Amino acid sequence: MTKFAIIETGGKQYRVSARQKIKVEKLDAKEGDSFSFDKVLLKADGENVSVGAPYLSGEKVSGKITKHARERKKIVFRYHSKTRYRKKKGHRQNYTEIEIAAL
């Protein structure tokens, strides 16, 4: 019996279940605070599946913010052949880690 939900935050969709840790785009909240996602697209509890159009009304997924951090550096390299054009740059994305408490 699987119990999960699909939520939307930061323009992305995530499949979450209870006690799962996910990394989402940076949220404006402090570490240790509770946070609830109200954009729930789908909720499944075993055989019972509820699908929103586009969101389920009155449904929320709550979680606790465990940390704010930055991802590992990703290298962005631009290259044009035959013109000696090379540009190298790095990027580190900010994220928030959330532990899902209840569906």
KOLLUM-309059 format. One record per residue (C-alpha): residue number from 1; residue in three letters; chain; x, y negated, z negated. Coordinates in Angstrom, 3 decimals, m for minus. Example, Ala and Ser with C-alpha at 12.3 -4.5 7.8 and 13.67 -1.06 7.14 Angstrom:
<recs>
+-----+------+------+----------+----------+----------+
| pos | code | unit |       xx |       yy |       zz |
+-----+------+------+----------+----------+----------+
|   1 |  ALA |    A |   12.300 |    4.500 |   m7.800 |
|   2 |  SER |    A |   13.670 |    1.060 |   m7.140 |
+-----+------+------+----------+----------+----------+
</recs>
This chain:
<recs>
+-----+------+------+----------+----------+----------+
| pos | code | unit |       xx |       yy |       zz |
+-----+------+------+----------+----------+----------+
|   1 |  MET |    A |    0.000 |    0.000 |    0.000 |
|   2 |  THR |    A |    1.768 |   m3.136 |    1.207 |
|   3 |  LYS |    A |    0.811 |   m6.569 |   m0.011 |
|   4 |  PHE |    A |    2.258 |   m9.483 |    1.943 |
|   5 |  ALA |    A |    1.448 |  m12.869 |    3.418 |
|   6 |  ILE |    A |    2.660 |  m14.987 |    6.301 |
|   7 |  ILE |    A |    3.297 |  m18.620 |    5.400 |
|   8 |  GLU |    A |    4.427 |  m21.655 |    7.354 |
|   9 |  THR |    A |    6.925 |  m24.238 |    6.112 |
|  10 |  GLY |    A |    9.418 |  m26.470 |    7.863 |
|  11 |  GLY |    A |    8.010 |  m25.545 |   11.284 |
|  12 |  LYS |    A |    8.845 |  m21.854 |   10.781 |
|  13 |  GLN |    A |    6.829 |  m18.824 |    9.716 |
|  14 |  TYR |    A |    7.940 |  m16.341 |    7.046 |
|  15 |  ARG |    A |    6.627 |  m12.926 |    5.997 |
|  16 |  VAL |    A |    6.757 |  m12.861 |    2.200 |
|  17 |  SER |    A |    5.885 |  m10.459 |   m0.587 |
|  18 |  ALA |    A |    6.059 |  m10.719 |   m4.379 |
|  19 |  ARG |    A |    9.522 |  m11.011 |   m6.034 |
|  20 |  GLN |    A |   11.187 |  m11.694 |   m2.665 |
|  21 |  LYS |    A |   13.788 |  m14.455 |   m2.220 |
|  22 |  ILE |    A |   13.616 |  m16.520 |    0.964 |
|  23 |  LYS |    A |   15.646 |  m19.418 |    2.367 |
|  24 |  VAL |    A |   13.547 |  m22.250 |    3.793 |
|  25 |  GLU |    A |   14.260 |  m25.753 |    5.055 |
|  26 |  LYS |    A |   15.168 |  m28.135 |    2.224 |
|  27 |  LEU |    A |   12.192 |  m29.113 |    0.052 |
|  28 |  ASP |    A |   11.885 |  m32.229 |   m2.108 |
|  29 |  ALA |    A |   11.608 |  m30.544 |   m5.503 |
|  30 |  LYS |    A |   13.987 |  m29.782 |   m8.354 |
|  31 |  GLU |    A |   15.547 |  m26.430 |   m9.200 |
|  32 |  GLY |    A |   13.421 |  m24.438 |  m11.602 |
|  33 |  ASP |    A |   10.174 |  m26.118 |  m10.515 |
|  34 |  SER |    A |    7.271 |  m24.081 |   m9.236 |
|  35 |  PHE |    A |    6.162 |  m24.647 |   m5.667 |
|  36 |  SER |    A |    3.066 |  m23.504 |   m3.810 |
|  37 |  PHE |    A |    2.635 |  m23.028 |   m0.074 |
|  38 |  ASP |    A |   m0.871 |  m23.866 |    1.107 |
|  39 |  LYS |    A |   m0.317 |  m23.094 |    4.801 |
|  40 |  VAL |    A |   m1.111 |  m19.369 |    4.660 |
|  41 |  LEU |    A |   m1.648 |  m17.851 |    8.107 |
|  42 |  LEU |    A |   m2.307 |  m14.225 |    7.134 |
|  43 |  LYS |    A |   m2.805 |  m12.265 |    3.937 |
|  44 |  ALA |    A |   m2.731 |   m8.458 |    3.777 |
|  45 |  ASP |    A |   m3.538 |   m6.245 |    0.809 |
|  46 |  GLY |    A |   m3.416 |   m2.621 |    1.934 |
|  47 |  GLU |    A |   m6.309 |   m2.158 |    4.338 |
|  48 |  ASN |    A |   m7.780 |   m5.629 |    3.718 |
|  49 |  VAL |    A |   m6.334 |   m8.171 |    6.168 |
|  50 |  SER |    A |   m7.416 |  m11.817 |    6.329 |
|  51 |  VAL |    A |   m6.375 |  m13.898 |    9.324 |
|  52 |  GLY |    A |   m6.735 |  m17.671 |    9.384 |
|  53 |  ALA |    A |   m7.666 |  m19.918 |   12.285 |
|  54 |  PRO |    A |   m5.027 |  m21.389 |   11.974 |
|  55 |  TYR |    A |   m4.839 |  m21.332 |    8.131 |
|  56 |  LEU |    A |   m6.749 |  m19.520 |    5.398 |
|  57 |  SER |    A |   m8.748 |  m21.996 |    3.323 |
|  58 |  GLY |    A |   m8.311 |  m21.820 |   m0.435 |
|  59 |  GLU |    A |   m5.346 |  m19.415 |   m0.284 |
|  60 |  LYS |    A |   m1.951 |  m20.273 |   m1.772 |
|  61 |  VAL |    A |    1.379 |  m18.526 |   m2.229 |
|  62 |  SER |    A |    3.331 |  m19.672 |   m5.273 |
|  63 |  GLY |    A |    7.025 |  m19.419 |   m5.980 |
|  64 |  LYS |    A |    9.866 |  m20.810 |   m8.062 |
|  65 |  ILE |    A |   12.783 |  m22.801 |   m6.638 |
|  66 |  THR |    A |   16.000 |  m21.030 |   m7.599 |
|  67 |  LYS |    A |   18.598 |  m23.231 |   m5.869 |
|  68 |  HIS |    A |   19.440 |  m25.868 |   m3.279 |
|  69 |  ALA |    A |   22.535 |  m25.212 |   m1.182 |
|  70 |  ARG |    A |   24.082 |  m25.445 |    2.274 |
|  71 |  GLU |    A |   24.549 |  m22.689 |    4.827 |
|  72 |  ARG |    A |   27.953 |  m21.554 |    6.081 |
|  73 |  LYS |    A |   29.463 |  m23.716 |    8.787 |
|  74 |  LYS |    A |   28.307 |  m23.067 |   12.324 |
|  75 |  ILE |    A |   30.628 |  m24.140 |   15.139 |
|  76 |  VAL |    A |   29.109 |  m26.160 |   17.982 |
|  77 |  PHE |    A |   31.444 |  m26.071 |   20.997 |
|  78 |  ARG |    A |   30.675 |  m27.898 |   24.230 |
|  79 |  TYR |    A |   32.661 |  m27.074 |   27.320 |
|  80 |  HIS |    A |   32.571 |  m28.201 |   30.940 |
|  81 |  SER |    A |   34.753 |  m26.230 |   33.294 |
|  82 |  LYS |    A |   37.184 |  m27.966 |   35.648 |
|  83 |  THR |    A |   36.831 |  m31.370 |   33.944 |
|  84 |  ARG |    A |   38.898 |  m30.906 |   30.755 |
|  85 |  TYR |    A |   35.823 |  m31.582 |   28.638 |
|  86 |  ARG |    A |   35.888 |  m29.824 |   25.285 |
|  87 |  LYS |    A |   34.126 |  m30.945 |   22.141 |
|  88 |  LYS |    A |   34.158 |  m28.994 |   18.876 |
|  89 |  LYS |    A |   31.993 |  m29.860 |   15.932 |
|  90 |  GLY |    A |   30.687 |  m28.088 |   12.830 |
|  91 |  HIS |    A |   27.257 |  m28.130 |   11.195 |
|  92 |  ARG |    A |   26.037 |  m27.046 |    7.749 |
|  93 |  GLN |    A |   22.268 |  m26.883 |    7.250 |
|  94 |  ASN |    A |   20.699 |  m27.656 |    3.870 |
|  95 |  TYR |    A |   18.278 |  m25.057 |    2.511 |
|  96 |  THR |    A |   16.186 |  m24.216 |   m0.525 |
|  97 |  GLU |    A |   16.013 |  m20.695 |   m1.947 |
|  98 |  ILE |    A |   12.636 |  m19.705 |   m3.366 |
|  99 |  GLU |    A |   11.596 |  m16.601 |   m5.269 |
| 100 |  ILE |    A |    7.996 |  m15.716 |   m4.458 |
| 101 |  ALA |    A |    6.019 |  m15.185 |   m7.658 |
| 102 |  ALA |    A |    2.469 |  m14.360 |   m6.642 |
| 103 |  LEU |    A |    0.450 |  m14.037 |   m3.461 |
+-----+------+------+----------+----------+----------+
</recs>
